[in-house]
Amino acid sequence: MLRGDWPKNPAIYQVYPRSFLDTTGSGEGDLAGITRKMSWIADLGVDAVWLSPFFVSPMVDGGYDVADHKAVDPRFGTMADFEALVEAAHGAGLRVMIDQVLNHTSDRHPLFQAAIAGDEFAADCYLWRDPKPDGTQPNNWLSQFGQPAWTWNHRRRQYYFHQFLAVQPSLNLRNPHVQDLHRDEITFWRGKGVDGFRFDAVTSYLFDESLKDNPPASPEVQDRVSGANFVPYTYQDHVYDMLPGDGAAYAEKLRDWAGDDAYLIGESTSGNQQLTLALAFTEPGRLDGCYTIDMPEKGATPEVLQAIFDQIDDPARVPKWLSSHDQPRHVSSAGDGTDRDARFFALMMAALPGPWLLFQGEELGLPQATLSQEETVDPLDLLYWPDGPGRDGARVPLPWSDGPNCGFTGGTPWLPMRWSDDRSVAAQSEQSIRGFYREVIAARRDAGWGDGRVTAHGLEDDLLTVETEAADTRWRVRINYGPETVETDDGPPFLSSQPSTGAVMGRSVAVWKAG
């Protein structure tokens, strides 16, 4: 089903506002900076821009700890700046998608502060529970960052539940008042011209009201749960603290609040049954897509791709992605940081069916930035230093030019920038990584690759071959994960990530018209 003027399988460019472009000299990016570069984003050929949170926030968890869901944080500008951004995006032919963080609030949110002060109506909007007789936590639930999911508040003499940081108390989304607040928030932003939403941590919305202890995870389950296996969270099978039976159906409320013409995607942070949950959340009347963590955490391996091909009937239901504000840059985490691997992943993602989520800077071939412990501010990176996920390394601001602060700011950047000059926007040419991204995105659009379907796939040694059909044309995509050239009898390819006259070079992708 098409949503308004959205393509069924859009290419969506994620902007992390704090790291895009600073127009004030504060050292942090702002909405005016995004507006200033909107035509530059549109020139890439994408269909939409997705903005990470710019709402009022203490910024403990990078803006995902929201204190006011309907206000622009002054560090990013004003509501007038947001309205100008939407107007510029629409003028450039781009749809606007914004984050909605409905699972939790900041602990500085007025509603949570009222709960602490003794307002029982406000308290019922969260999950407060008395301690066990010995003073310990109500059950064994852990937060997704690995710490206990219950934090003591001495003023209420109760524990409150949080699935992420202690400064992010979880809302009770079954509470009618909470639902009214969220409906109002979504309606508000739709009124500002927003065309779609990305729902943060959508699989975390509901918990089992029995509050039973989670059982231990089997080795197989632990391997699938989101996060490194040294994080205690992966030691549990999260059957009670996350998504009981009515969880996926909650997406019907999101659809109702947003409207039939809004494009909606969700983030699955479960891991136990990722593809099964993605299908549940994308049943008719629910979300358009729900993306999983398999690709970024495992590197778009043949095993990951084939599992998706085997289990998903419509690729539109599981957007493809490799990098984001929460994951290290894939050209380093799944590749070797070279231009070769940047092109490899770009063509792989463009040629395979389904929506595609791109993260700012990947079109420049940016590798993962290295930061010292003293330079790092992300709490999850610091909690497991130096083995954290590297979220701050992916959030280092974009290099627009050479010289001091790479043209990002006239002040001191909020994270240090040590990009090489050849990675800046100013250094990019038609033969650069950005030029290649423009080429593959144009091919994806013109050939209809995003709207295609997988008709066959097979793996032989390091060569994954995927047959697709799009716009009455059959395509053959060969992905060579190995270092050695593989000879084929396909002839010169339609498009290749490395120069080719028919063979598939080591660590490259090539696409042929098959009929």
Residue, then its C-alpha position, 0 to 999 in steps of 0.5 A: m500500500l502506498r502512503g500519500d506520495w511516499p514510494k513503497n520502498p523509499a531511500i531515507y537519509q538519517v540526519y543526526p542534527r547535533s552532528f550535521l552543521d552548526t550555524t551559530g558557533s555553539g559547536e553543535g549542529d542545528l536545524a538551520g544547518i540542515t535547512r542550509k544543506m537540504s538541496w545537498i541531501a536532495d542531490l544524493g537522490v534519496d526520497a526522504v530525510w529522517l531527523s533524530p530527536f531535536f526535542v527538549s532534552p538533557m541530552v544524557d542519551g543523545g536526545y533520546d531522553v525527551a523532556d518535552h515531546k512537542a518543543v524544539d530544544p533551544r540548542f537546535g533552534t526554534m519551532a520556526d526553524f523546524e517549519a523552515l526545514v520542512e518547507a525546504a525539504h518539501g521544496a526539494g522533493l523530500r519527505v520529512m520523517i522524525d523520531q518519536v520516542l514513546n517508550h520512555t521520557s527523561d527523568r526531568h519530564p514534568l510528568f515524572q517529576a510530578a510522580i516523584a512529588g507524590d502525584e499518583f495520577a502521574a505515577d500511574c503513567y510509569l511503572w512504580r513498584d514496592p520493593k521486596p520485603d528485603g528491600t531488593q528490586p521487584n524482579n530480575w529484569l535488566s535494562q538493555f544496557g545491562q544494568p538493573a532495570w529498576t532504580w530506587n527513588h527514596r522520596r516515593r520509597q519505590y522502584y521505577f522501571h526503565q528499559f534503558l538508562a535510569v534517567q529514562p523511566s519507561l512509560n506505561l503505554r497501556n495507560p489511557h492518559v499516556q495514549d492521549l499524550h502520544r496521540d496529541e504529540i503525533t497529531f501535533w507534528r503531523g500538523k507541522g508538515v511531518d510526513g512520517f515517523r520512525f518509532d524508537a524501540v517499538t518492541s519495548y513498548l509493553f511488558d507483562e503485567s505479571l512482572k514475572d522473572n525472565p528465565p535464563a537465555s539458552p546459548e542460541v537465544q543469547d546469540r540473538v539478543s541485541g548487544a554484545n554477549f558480555v552484556p548481562y542483558t543477553y543472559q536473559d530470555h526477555v519474555y516478560d519485560m518486552l512485548p507480550g502477546d498484545g505488543a505488536a497490535y499496539a502498532e494499530k494505535l500508531r497507525d490510527w494516530a498518524g493517519d493512512d498517508a504517513y509512512l511509519i517504521g519501527e526499530s526492533t531492539s529485541g533480538n530474540q525473534q527479530l524477523t518474526l516480530a518485524l512481520a507482526f509489526t507490519e501486518p495490515g493496519r500497522l507499520d510499513g516497516c520494522y527494521t532489525i539489528d541483524m545487518p549492522e551487528k553481523g555485517a550483512t553476511p550471506e547468512v543474514l541476507q538469506a534468512i531475510f530472503d527465506q522468511i520475509d514475503d515482502p521486502a518492504r516490511v524489513p528496511k535495510w540498514l548498516s549504520s546509524h547513530d547507535q551503531p559504528r560506521h559499517v565501512s569499518s565495523a563490517g569492512d576494512g575502512t577503504d573506498r572499496d568496501a564503501r562501494f561494496f556495501a553501497l551497491m549491495m544495499a541499492a541492488l537488493p529490494g526493500p527500503w534503505l536507511l542511510f546514515q549521514g556521512e556514509e556517502l562520504g565513505l567515513p570510517q569509524a572515528t576513534l575517540s579517547q575515553e576522556e573525549t567520549v560522552d556516550p554513557l553506553d560507550l563509557l559503561y563498557w569502555p573500551d568495548g562499547p558499541g562505539r556510538d560516539g564514534a559514529r556521531v562525530p560531526l560531518p567534515w564539510s571542508d578542510g581546515p579547522n573543525c572541517g567547516f562544521t562549526g566556528g566554535t569548538p565541536w562537541l566531539p573532536m574531529r580528526w577527519s582526513d582532508d580527502r573525506s570532506v564534502a569539498a573533496q568529493s567528486e563524481q568519481s568519489i564515494r559520494g559520486f558512486y552513491r548518487e549513481v547507485i541510488a539513481a540506478r535503484r530508482d530508475a530500475g525499480w530495484g527497491d520495489g523488486r522481489v527476490t526470486a532465487h538466491g544461493l551461496e557458493d563458497d564466498l559468492l552470494t548470487v541473488e536473482t531479483e525481478a523488478a519492473d518486468t526485468r530480471w536482475r542478477v546480483r553477485i556479491n563476492y565476499g572473498p578476496e579472490t576474483v570469481e569468473t562468470d559467463d555473464g558478460p560486462p555488468f550493468l553496474s559494478s562496485q569495482p571495474s569489471t568486464g565480466a568477472v566479480m572482483g574480490r570484495s565487490v558487487a556486480v549487477w547484470k540484467a538477466g532478462 
